[in-house]
Amino acid sequence: MKLTTIATTLLLLTSFAATAQAENISHLQQLLSTKNCPQCDLTGAGLVMNDLAGAKLERANLVGANLSQANLAGADLRGANLSGASLNSANLTGADLRGANLTGTDLRSAYLTNANVQGLDVRSAYLEGAVGIPTALGSADDFYKWGYAAWQKNDFAGAIGNYDRAIGLNPEFPGVYIARSVAKFRMQDDEGAVKDAMVAERLYFAKADRQGTQVAQALIAKIKLANKPTESNTNAGNGNMVDLVTGLSTMLLRFF
């Protein structure tokens, strides 16, 4: 009797597992053929580089799914479970992510311009290098951090975009002006670099931060020196410029 019960239980479990697997495949096929798959079970689905623009995935289970480089522009992902999913370099432009679970979600280098992120919690998500991160997703400190991550990869335009958002959230944040000044200098926007460094100097002075004031002043002097043709720096050529950039980089690191 006991052996019969065990055998029956194993048969039922096997049948259930097979059914569940078939349903997952069915849901995956449904998504790929119609782009209409709300509440679908797509756990661990491999969707790398798939064109899912405008897909209807409201409350879909996408735990651990690989959506790297997928096109999800305008997709409806409201309430979707994206825990542990990879959206590395995915296009989420204009996507609706309200209520989505982004616990441990990889959004590095993803495109988030105009995405609806109202009420999202991204504290455990990975957003380094993401493009167009909506201001609602972070604090001034967050955008400062993300800007520095882009700066470390020599993505100075991306760094400036994040610093712009940080300043928009907190215009009295002198360290961001220092960081943006250095990024602008690397983008050969010397006039903008000097203006940012001067704002930082004023803010540090107002806070009676002597060290910060001195750093801002030194930065202004270095940028101006780079544009002042003298016999010494002309003879030094590119080597002098490399030394200057290295000095600015070292200066920037003091604020992180």
Backbone as CSV, one residue per row, in Angstrom:
resi,resn,N_x,N_y,N_z,CA_x,CA_y,CA_z,C_x,C_y,C_z
1,MET,0.832,-1.200,0.000,0.000,0.000,0.000,0.869,1.252,0.000
2,LYS,1.914,1.266,0.869,2.803,2.411,0.976,3.537,2.635,-0.332
3,LEU,4.000,1.519,-0.975,4.724,1.628,-2.242,3.820,2.198,-3.328
4,THR,2.543,1.775,-3.301,1.586,2.280,-4.287,1.369,3.779,-4.117
5,THR,1.276,4.215,-2.853,1.080,5.640,-2.557,2.262,6.475,-3.033
6,ILE,3.482,5.965,-2.754,4.692,6.670,-3.171,4.772,6.776,-4.687
7,ALA,4.460,5.653,-5.341,4.507,5.634,-6.799,3.501,6.617,-7.386
8,THR,2.300,6.651,-6.783,1.269,7.567,-7.263,1.689,9.010,-7.078
9,THR,2.293,9.304,-5.898,2.762,10.661,-5.605,3.827,11.102,-6.602
10,LEU,4.799,10.190,-6.879,5.868,10.506,-7.830,5.302,10.758,-9.214
11,LEU,4.290,9.976,-9.581,3.668,10.135,-10.899,2.985,11.493,-11.011
12,LEU,2.289,11.873,-9.933,1.602,13.156,-9.925,2.596,14.320,-9.988
13,LEU,3.697,14.203,-9.224,4.724,15.248,-9.230,5.374,15.382,-10.592
14,THR,5.663,14.223,-11.225,6.266,14.232,-12.553,5.335,14.869,-13.561
15,SER,4.051,14.497,-13.460,3.053,15.058,-14.365,2.924,16.562,-14.176
16,PHE,2.946,17.002,-12.902,2.843,18.431,-12.602,4.029,19.196,-13.164
17,ALA,5.237,18.625,-12.970,6.449,19.288,-13.461,6.430,19.404,-14.969
18,ALA,5.986,18.341,-15.633,5.930,18.362,-17.097,4.930,19.397,-17.577
19,THR,3.784,19.460,-16.864,2.758,20.436,-17.233,3.264,21.855,-17.059
20,ALA,3.955,22.085,-15.915,4.479,23.416,-15.642,5.492,23.819,-16.700
21,GLN,6.354,22.889,-17.077,7.365,23.176,-18.083,6.709,23.497,-19.424
22,ALA,5.665,22.725,-19.770,4.952,22.969,-21.024,4.303,24.335,-21.003
23,GLU,3.727,24.725,-19.848,3.083,26.032,-19.739,4.108,27.150,-19.916
24,ASN,5.303,26.982,-19.344,6.344,27.987,-19.487,6.734,28.160,-20.948
25,ILE,6.900,27.042,-21.636,7.259,27.101,-23.054,6.128,27.752,-23.842
26,SER,4.908,27.412,-23.477,3.747,27.993,-24.150,3.709,29.506,-23.959
27,HIS,3.999,29.935,-22.723,4.008,31.367,-22.439,5.118,32.074,-23.218
28,LEU,6.266,31.430,-23.293,7.388,32.016,-24.029,7.035,32.166,-25.511
29,GLN,6.430,31.130,-26.072,6.032,31.184,-27.475,4.967,32.253,-27.701
30,GLN,4.065,32.364,-26.726,3.021,33.378,-26.816,3.626,34.782,-26.856
31,LEU,4.606,35.003,-25.986,5.252,36.308,-25.938,5.952,36.627,-27.254
32,LEU,6.714,35.668,-27.759,7.491,35.901,-28.967,6.622,36.071,-30.206
33,SER,5.464,35.441,-30.202,4.613,35.514,-31.396,3.613,36.664,-31.357
34,THR,3.204,37.049,-30.144,2.162,38.082,-30.049,2.587,39.320,-29.264
35,LYS,3.661,39.227,-28.480,4.097,40.296,-27.577,3.007,40.653,-26.565
36,ASN,2.111,39.737,-26.342,1.001,39.960,-25.410,0.988,38.820,-24.405
37,CYS,1.592,39.053,-23.227,1.738,37.951,-22.279,1.628,38.443,-20.832
38,PRO,0.539,39.109,-20.465,0.373,39.542,-19.074,0.238,38.347,-18.142
39,GLN,0.851,38.449,-16.960,0.824,37.412,-15.924,1.468,36.098,-16.373
40,CYS,2.242,36.123,-17.430,2.896,34.895,-17.896,4.022,34.480,-16.964
41,ASP,4.294,33.186,-16.943,5.418,32.652,-16.184,6.605,32.517,-17.127
42,LEU,7.530,33.449,-17.011,8.711,33.468,-17.881,9.975,33.381,-17.039
43,THR,9.876,32.640,-15.954,11.010,32.479,-15.045,12.227,31.946,-15.788
44,GLY,13.332,32.665,-15.684,14.586,32.208,-16.286,14.599,32.198,-17.800
45,ALA,13.639,32.838,-18.427,13.555,32.820,-19.892,14.774,33.494,-20.527
46,GLY,15.233,32.927,-21.633,16.337,33.512,-22.380,15.804,34.389,-23.497
47,LEU,15.894,35.696,-23.302,15.316,36.644,-24.261,16.344,37.683,-24.701
48,VAL,17.582,37.258,-24.769,18.678,38.164,-25.131,18.450,38.735,-26.526
49,MET,18.517,40.063,-26.640,18.448,40.794,-27.905,17.113,40.644,-28.630
50,ASN,16.082,40.148,-27.946,14.772,40.002,-28.597,14.078,41.356,-28.740
51,ASP,13.340,41.520,-29.821,12.575,42.731,-30.044,11.214,42.586,-29.374
52,LEU,11.083,43.202,-28.201,9.844,43.127,-27.422,9.254,44.519,-27.227
53,ALA,9.507,45.390,-28.184,8.987,46.755,-28.105,7.467,46.728,-27.979
54,GLY,6.951,47.451,-26.983,5.512,47.525,-26.774,4.884,46.274,-26.197
55,ALA,5.688,45.322,-25.744,5.148,44.061,-25.220,4.278,44.298,-23.985
56,LYS,3.226,43.497,-23.867,2.324,43.568,-22.724,2.749,42.495,-21.712
57,LEU,3.447,42.929,-20.672,3.985,41.997,-19.682,3.565,42.382,-18.262
58,GLU,2.405,42.942,-18.146,1.916,43.351,-16.833,1.828,42.156,-15.887
59,ARG,2.467,42.298,-14.719,2.500,41.279,-13.656,3.088,39.943,-14.118
60,ALA,3.897,39.962,-15.144,4.557,38.733,-15.594,5.659,38.341,-14.612
61,ASN,5.907,37.050,-14.513,6.977,36.541,-13.657,8.231,36.381,-14.513
62,LEU,9.172,37.299,-14.344,10.412,37.292,-15.120,11.631,37.107,-14.209
63,VAL,11.417,36.403,-13.111,12.503,36.173,-12.159,13.659,35.452,-12.852
64,GLY,14.843,36.036,-12.771,16.032,35.409,-13.337,16.069,35.376,-14.857
65,ALA,15.154,36.062,-15.511,15.140,36.059,-16.987,16.334,36.856,-17.522
66,ASN,16.803,36.458,-18.705,17.912,37.168,-19.334,17.373,38.012,-20.486
67,LEU,17.244,39.303,-20.230,16.727,40.249,-21.213,17.814,41.218,-21.655
68,SER,19.061,40.795,-21.548,20.182,41.655,-21.927,20.046,42.100,-23.379
69,GLN,20.213,43.392,-23.608,20.163,44.005,-24.941,18.810,43.835,-25.637
70,ALA,17.788,43.441,-24.897,16.458,43.306,-25.493,15.852,44.684,-25.722
71,ASN,14.999,44.774,-26.735,14.302,46.022,-27.011,12.937,45.983,-26.323
72,LEU,12.829,46.702,-25.205,11.592,46.755,-24.431,11.009,48.165,-24.446
73,ALA,11.320,48.922,-25.479,10.823,50.293,-25.581,9.296,50.301,-25.535
74,GLY,8.741,51.100,-24.629,7.294,51.212,-24.519,6.601,49.991,-23.955
75,ALA,7.352,49.036,-23.439,6.749,47.814,-22.903,5.968,48.098,-21.623
76,ASP,4.904,47.322,-21.402,4.108,47.426,-20.179,4.625,46.380,-19.193
77,LEU,5.391,46.839,-18.214,5.975,45.947,-17.209,5.435,46.267,-15.818
78,ARG,4.248,46.829,-15.766,3.664,47.179,-14.476,3.492,45.936,-13.599
79,GLY,4.030,46.014,-12.397,3.879,44.917,-11.452,4.643,43.662,-11.809
80,ALA,5.482,43.713,-12.834,6.253,42.526,-13.223,7.307,42.208,-12.170
81,ASN,7.575,40.927,-11.992,8.619,40.502,-11.058,9.906,40.299,-11.842
82,LEU,10.812,41.271,-11.728,12.092,41.242,-12.439,13.239,40.952,-11.486
83,SER,12.924,40.334,-10.362,13.941,40.023,-9.360,15.028,39.137,-9.954
84,GLY,16.271,39.585,-9.846,17.407,38.807,-10.349,17.509,38.739,-11.858
85,ALA,16.660,39.467,-12.563,16.698,39.442,-14.038,17.832,40.316,-14.555
86,SER,18.318,39.981,-15.744,19.351,40.794,-16.385,18.727,41.621,-17.491
87,LEU,18.810,42.945,-17.325,18.377,43.882,-18.355,19.570,44.736,-18.768
88,ASN,20.736,44.118,-18.712,21.972,44.811,-19.063,21.890,45.317,-20.501
89,SER,22.060,46.634,-20.676,22.028,47.282,-22.002,20.677,47.159,-22.705
90,ALA,19.628,46.808,-21.969,18.296,46.712,-22.577,17.741,48.098,-22.857
91,ASN,16.886,48.196,-23.861,16.243,49.455,-24.206,14.880,49.522,-23.516
92,LEU,14.795,50.313,-22.451,13.554,50.479,-21.701,12.984,51.880,-21.892
93,THR,13.335,52.517,-22.986,12.853,53.857,-23.274,11.327,53.884,-23.293
94,GLY,10.755,54.725,-22.445,9.304,54.859,-22.410,8.561,53.674,-21.821
95,ALA,9.264,52.711,-21.249,8.603,51.543,-20.658,7.874,51.943,-19.375
96,ASP,6.826,51.202,-19.053,6.063,51.453,-17.829,6.473,50.412,-16.792
97,LEU,7.222,50.845,-15.792,7.762,49.946,-14.775,7.114,50.133,-13.410
98,ARG,6.013,50.820,-13.365,5.382,51.083,-12.071,5.042,49.786,-11.333
99,GLY,5.485,49.727,-10.079,5.169,48.568,-9.253,5.996,47.334,-9.531
100,ALA,6.961,47.417,-10.435,7.795,46.248,-10.745,8.741,45.945,-9.594
101,ASN,9.073,44.673,-9.426,10.019,44.236,-8.405,11.410,44.215,-9.036
102,LEU,12.299,45.103,-8.579,13.644,45.215,-9.147,14.711,44.777,-8.145
103,THR,14.381,43.835,-7.297,15.344,43.337,-6.318,16.477,42.596,-7.026
104,GLY,17.683,43.125,-6.936,18.828,42.474,-7.563,18.812,42.501,-9.080
105,THR,18.011,43.371,-9.669,17.910,43.440,-11.130,19.125,44.156,-11.718
106,ASP,19.669,43.586,-12.787,20.839,44.170,-13.453,20.361,45.134,-14.536
107,LEU,20.457,46.428,-14.252,20.059,47.463,-15.208,21.263,48.258,-15.688
108,ARG,22.436,47.683,-15.560,23.640,48.393,-15.993,23.590,48.687,-17.485
109,SER,23.919,49.920,-17.826,23.968,50.384,-19.227,22.616,50.293,-19.939
110,ALA,21.540,50.122,-19.166,20.199,50.102,-19.771,19.782,51.524,-20.143
111,TYR,18.860,51.635,-21.084,18.342,52.927,-21.522,16.978,53.150,-20.871
112,LEU,16.898,54.168,-20.020,15.703,54.387,-19.211,15.028,55.724,-19.492
113,THR,15.386,56.367,-20.582,14.828,57.678,-20.899,13.299,57.606,-21.006
114,ASN,12.640,58.507,-20.278,11.166,58.624,-20.284,10.451,57.377,-19.756
115,ALA,11.154,56.494,-19.069,10.493,55.336,-18.459,9.650,55.801,-17.274
116,ASN,8.510,55.163,-17.065,7.643,55.496,-15.935,8.098,54.663,-14.739
117,VAL,8.717,55.307,-13.785,9.320,54.601,-12.647,8.684,55.015,-11.323
118,GLN,7.489,55.521,-11.392,6.812,56.012,-10.190,6.721,54.930,-9.119
119,GLY,7.232,55.263,-7.930,7.132,54.361,-6.789,8.087,53.187,-6.796
120,LEU,9.047,53.162,-7.712,9.986,52.031,-7.765,11.016,52.098,-6.651
121,ASP,11.417,50.941,-6.174,12.489,50.826,-5.191,13.687,50.195,-5.897
122,VAL,14.724,50.974,-6.119,15.888,50.470,-6.860,17.125,50.361,-5.964
123,ARG,16.905,50.340,-4.653,18.048,50.328,-3.735,18.920,49.095,-3.899
124,SER,18.347,47.976,-4.342,19.158,46.766,-4.511,19.407,46.448,-5.987
125,ALA,18.982,47.341,-6.875,19.216,47.134,-8.310,20.594,47.679,-8.689
126,TYR,21.091,47.261,-9.840,22.399,47.707,-10.328,22.171,48.649,-11.507
127,LEU,22.493,49.926,-11.308,22.176,50.947,-12.304,23.420,51.636,-12.877
128,GLU,24.600,51.111,-12.563,25.814,51.742,-13.038,25.835,51.805,-14.574
129,GLY,26.078,52.981,-15.095,26.186,53.134,-16.540,24.862,53.251,-17.261
130,ALA,23.740,53.179,-16.517,22.431,53.313,-17.156,22.278,54.711,-17.739
131,VAL,21.589,54.801,-18.867,21.426,56.063,-19.584,20.026,56.616,-19.353
132,GLY,19.956,57.917,-19.042,18.659,58.557,-18.881,17.913,58.140,-17.637
133,ILE,18.642,57.872,-16.543,17.976,57.466,-15.308,17.039,58.588,-14.851
134,PRO,15.749,58.319,-14.718,14.821,59.366,-14.269,15.200,59.884,-12.879
135,THR,15.027,61.165,-12.685,15.390,61.790,-11.408,14.679,61.132,-10.238
136,ALA,13.477,60.624,-10.472,12.696,60.019,-9.393,13.349,58.762,-8.827
137,LEU,14.323,58.205,-9.527,14.919,56.943,-9.084,16.038,57.108,-8.061
138,GLY,16.510,58.313,-7.835,17.639,58.429,-6.916,17.748,59.793,-6.266
139,SER,18.637,59.866,-5.297,18.943,61.113,-4.620,20.124,61.777,-5.317
140,ALA,20.470,62.963,-4.877,21.644,63.646,-5.429,22.899,62.793,-5.211
141,ASP,22.987,62.154,-4.047,24.135,61.285,-3.764,24.193,60.106,-4.732
142,ASP,23.019,59.537,-5.065,22.974,58.409,-5.998,23.501,58.821,-7.368
143,PHE,23.018,59.957,-7.869,23.448,60.400,-9.197,24.924,60.797,-9.199
144,TYR,25.394,61.312,-8.077,26.827,61.604,-7.917,27.629,60.306,-8.053
145,LYS,27.152,59.255,-7.389,27.822,57.948,-7.436,27.772,57.362,-8.843
146,TRP,26.605,57.414,-9.477,26.476,56.860,-10.824,27.309,57.653,-11.828
147,GLY,27.394,58.953,-11.601,28.232,59.781,-12.472,29.696,59.401,-12.353
148,TYR,30.125,59.133,-11.137,31.523,58.748,-10.944,31.810,57.387,-11.578
149,ALA,30.835,56.470,-11.514,31.004,55.158,-12.148,31.189,55.319,-13.654
150,ALA,30.422,56.228,-14.261,30.573,56.494,-15.695,31.920,57.152,-15.975
151,TRP,32.322,58.063,-15.112,33.602,58.763,-15.269,34.770,57.773,-15.247
152,GLN,34.698,56.775,-14.375,35.759,55.776,-14.285,35.905,54.975,-15.575
153,LYS,34.817,54.890,-16.346,34.855,54.167,-17.616,35.148,55.101,-18.792
154,ASN,35.552,56.321,-18.472,35.829,57.342,-19.489,34.581,57.740,-20.275
155,ASP,33.401,57.480,-19.700,32.156,57.930,-20.306,31.827,59.290,-19.700
156,PHE,32.514,60.310,-20.175,32.393,61.631,-19.568,31.044,62.277,-19.865
157,ALA,30.493,61.998,-21.056,29.165,62.526,-21.376,28.125,61.917,-20.438
158,GLY,28.229,60.600,-20.186,27.316,59.942,-19.256,27.482,60.467,-17.845
159,ALA,28.735,60.725,-17.460,28.998,61.267,-16.133,28.339,62.634,-15.974
160,ILE,28.492,63.479,-16.990,27.913,64.822,-16.924,26.391,64.748,-16.819
161,GLY,25.769,63.814,-17.551,24.319,63.648,-17.471,23.861,63.328,-16.059
162,ASN,24.599,62.466,-15.374,24.254,62.124,-13.990,24.539,63.287,-13.044
163,TYR,25.636,63.999,-13.273,25.947,65.155,-12.429,24.883,66.243,-12.608
164,ASP,24.384,66.397,-13.834,23.311,67.374,-14.074,22.097,67.051,-13.204
165,ARG,21.745,65.768,-13.130,20.586,65.369,-12.328,20.854,65.578,-10.844
166,ALA,22.086,65.282,-10.415,22.439,65.496,-9.003,22.300,66.966,-8.633
167,ILE,22.761,67.833,-9.515,22.680,69.278,-9.254,21.227,69.738,-9.291
168,GLY,20.425,69.131,-10.182,19.007,69.468,-10.230,18.304,69.141,-8.925
169,LEU,18.749,68.080,-8.261,18.162,67.674,-6.983,18.743,68.458,-5.811
170,ASN,20.007,68.831,-5.921,20.664,69.578,-4.845,21.667,70.559,-5.447
171,PRO,21.226,71.759,-5.787,22.115,72.741,-6.417,23.186,73.301,-5.486
172,GLU,23.136,72.926,-4.218,24.141,73.402,-3.258,25.156,72.317,-2.911
173,PHE,25.388,71.388,-3.812,26.271,70.233,-3.601,27.618,70.535,-4.285
174,PRO,28.578,71.104,-3.584,29.815,71.561,-4.231,30.649,70.454,-4.868
175,GLY,30.647,69.260,-4.249,31.448,68.165,-4.799,31.021,67.770,-6.200
176,VAL,29.721,67.900,-6.499,29.230,67.560,-7.833,29.762,68.539,-8.865
177,TYR,29.856,69.820,-8.481,30.400,70.810,-9.410,31.874,70.534,-9.708
178,ILE,32.603,70.089,-8.680,34.002,69.713,-8.897,34.069,68.553,-9.890
179,ALA,33.255,67.530,-9.643,33.262,66.348,-10.505,32.854,66.706,-11.932
180,ARG,31.813,67.537,-12.072,31.361,67.913,-13.418,32.393,68.793,-14.114
181,SER,33.100,69.599,-13.336,34.161,70.428,-13.904,35.242,69.562,-14.547
182,VAL,35.644,68.513,-13.832,36.676,67.620,-14.357,36.170,66.892,-15.605
183,ALA,34.910,66.434,-15.562,34.345,65.740,-16.726,34.277,66.673,-17.932
184,LYS,33.884,67.920,-17.702,33.820,68.886,-18.802,35.220,69.179,-19.355
185,PHE,36.187,69.232,-18.463,37.562,69.435,-18.922,37.999,68.292,-19.831
186,ARG,37.638,67.066,-19.450,37.988,65.911,-20.278,37.234,65.922,-21.606
187,MET,36.090,66.624,-21.651,35.324,66.771,-22.892,35.747,68.016,-23.671
188,GLN,36.827,68.651,-23.190,37.399,69.844,-23.815,36.461,71.049,-23.748
189,ASP,35.583,71.052,-22.769,34.738,72.215,-22.509,35.387,72.994,-21.368
190,ASP,36.471,73.687,-21.688,37.243,74.360,-20.648,36.460,75.507,-19.999
191,GLU,35.680,76.224,-20.795,34.902,77.331,-20.239,33.884,76.815,-19.229
192,GLY,33.184,75.731,-19.594,32.221,75.142,-18.671,32.896,74.573,-17.437
193,ALA,34.095,74.014,-17.624,34.840,73.442,-16.500,35.213,74.516,-15.496
194,VAL,35.667,75.661,-15.983,36.053,76.763,-15.094,34.827,77.297,-14.361
195,LYS,33.705,77.435,-15.055,32.478,77.941,-14.419,32.035,77.026,-13.287
196,ASP,32.075,75.708,-13.513,31.674,74.770,-12.464,32.623,74.838,-11.275
197,ALA,33.908,74.922,-11.546,34.885,75.001,-10.461,34.693,76.286,-9.646
198,MET,34.296,77.360,-10.324,34.058,78.627,-9.622,32.809,78.534,-8.736
199,VAL,31.792,77.830,-9.214,30.604,77.629,-8.376,30.982,76.809,-7.142
200,ALA,31.787,75.761,-7.350,32.232,74.931,-6.228,33.022,75.769,-5.223
201,GLU,33.887,76.617,-5.732,34.681,77.484,-4.844,33.759,78.358,-3.994
202,ARG,32.742,78.957,-4.616,31.814,79.822,-3.883,31.051,79.032,-2.814
203,LEU,30.593,77.842,-3.168,29.826,77.039,-2.220,30.692,76.567,-1.056
204,TYR,31.908,76.149,-1.357,32.807,75.721,-0.278,33.142,76.884,0.648
205,PHE,33.367,78.050,0.048,33.695,79.227,0.851,32.530,79.573,1.779
206,ALA,31.298,79.478,1.263,30.113,79.782,2.065,29.959,78.798,3.218
207,LYS,30.447,77.578,3.031,30.371,76.562,4.078,31.582,76.598,5.012
208,ALA,32.471,77.553,4.753,33.718,77.665,5.524,34.545,76.383,5.434
209,ASP,34.482,75.732,4.283,35.245,74.515,4.029,36.553,74.928,3.348
210,ARG,37.568,75.052,4.147,38.838,75.574,3.631,39.467,74.626,2.614
211,GLN,39.462,73.322,2.918,40.075,72.357,2.020,39.363,72.325,0.671
212,GLY,38.022,72.292,0.715,37.261,72.285,-0.530,37.510,73.529,-1.356
213,THR,37.580,74.682,-0.669,37.844,75.945,-1.366,39.201,75.903,-2.061
214,GLN,40.191,75.373,-1.374,41.538,75.297,-1.949,41.583,74.345,-3.146
215,VAL,40.868,73.245,-3.053,40.822,72.292,-4.170,40.181,72.941,-5.390
216,ALA,39.055,73.650,-5.180,38.379,74.325,-6.285,39.288,75.367,-6.916
217,GLN,39.999,76.119,-6.095,40.909,77.135,-6.612,42.049,76.500,-7.402
218,ALA,42.569,75.386,-6.890,43.655,74.693,-7.593,43.164,74.150,-8.932
219,LEU,41.925,73.681,-8.959,41.351,73.160,-10.195,41.214,74.265,-11.233
220,ILE,40.726,75.422,-10.805,40.597,76.567,-11.719,41.957,76.931,-12.299
221,ALA,42.968,76.964,-11.430,44.308,77.328,-11.880,44.854,76.317,-12.884
222,LYS,44.613,75.034,-12.635,45.121,73.992,-13.528,44.467,74.056,-14.911
223,ILE,43.148,74.289,-14.922,42.444,74.367,-16.206,42.925,75.569,-17.004
224,LYS,43.069,76.695,-16.330,43.550,77.894,-17.014,44.980,77.711,-17.511
225,LEU,45.791,77.014,-16.735,47.173,76.772,-17.117,47.247,75.938,-18.396
226,ALA,46.304,75.013,-18.539,46.301,74.141,-19.719,46.060,74.931,-21.002
227,ASN,45.411,76.104,-20.877,45.092,76.913,-22.048,46.039,78.093,-22.230
228,LYS,47.051,78.148,-21.382,47.989,79.268,-21.459,49.280,78.804,-22.115
229,PRO,49.512,79.198,-23.379,50.728,78.744,-24.065,51.976,79.398,-23.481
230,THR,52.838,78.571,-22.942,54.121,79.052,-22.428,55.228,78.189,-23.007
231,GLU,56.427,78.675,-22.898,57.560,77.922,-23.448,57.695,76.570,-22.774
232,SER,57.433,76.540,-21.477,57.608,75.279,-20.755,56.587,74.243,-21.162
233,ASN,55.281,74.645,-21.239,54.303,73.615,-21.565,54.276,73.320,-23.054
234,THR,54.777,74.236,-23.883,54.884,73.948,-25.306,55.939,72.882,-25.553
235,ASN,57.053,73.008,-24.859,58.119,72.007,-24.998,57.690,70.663,-24.422
236,ALA,56.864,70.720,-23.373,56.441,69.463,-22.752,55.472,68.710,-23.639
237,GLY,54.705,69.471,-24.452,53.786,68.833,-25.405,52.718,68.024,-24.696
238,ASN,52.421,66.874,-25.258,51.346,66.035,-24.726,51.640,65.515,-23.332
239,GLY,52.911,65.379,-23.028,53.272,64.871,-21.706,52.760,65.762,-20.602
240,ASN,52.831,67.094,-20.813,52.328,68.027,-19.818,50.824,67.880,-19.637
241,MET,50.115,67.662,-20.743,48.666,67.496,-20.665,48.300,66.216,-19.909
242,VAL,49.061,65.151,-20.134,48.814,63.900,-19.419,49.003,64.102,-17.924
243,ASP,50.062,64.833,-17.549,50.313,65.108,-16.134,49.166,65.910,-15.528
244,LEU,48.634,66.867,-16.300,47.547,67.693,-15.810,46.294,66.859,-15.576
245,VAL,45.951,66.020,-16.545,44.770,65.171,-16.422,44.916,64.222,-15.243
246,THR,46.106,63.660,-15.058,46.364,62.769,-13.925,46.158,63.505,-12.609
247,GLY,46.649,64.759,-12.564,46.480,65.561,-11.360,45.021,65.838,-11.068
248,LEU,44.234,66.123,-12.091,42.812,66.367,-11.909,42.097,65.109,-11.446
249,SER,42.490,63.966,-11.998,41.885,62.695,-11.613,42.123,62.418,-10.138
250,THR,43.349,62.645,-9.692,43.693,62.437,-8.289,42.879,63.363,-7.400
251,MET,42.704,64.593,-7.860,41.921,65.564,-7.118,40.481,65.109,-6.969
252,LEU,39.915,64.588,-8.051,38.522,64.134,-8.039,38.314,63.006,-7.045
253,LEU,39.285,62.091,-6.949,39.146,60.935,-6.076,38.993,61.331,-4.609
254,ARG,39.397,62.526,-4.241,39.295,62.957,-2.858,37.855,63.152,-2.416
255,PHE,36.931,63.181,-3.356,35.542,63.463,-3.011,34.675,62.215,-3.010
256,PHE,35.295,61.020,-3.100,34.514,59.787,-3.123,34.996,58.851,-2.024
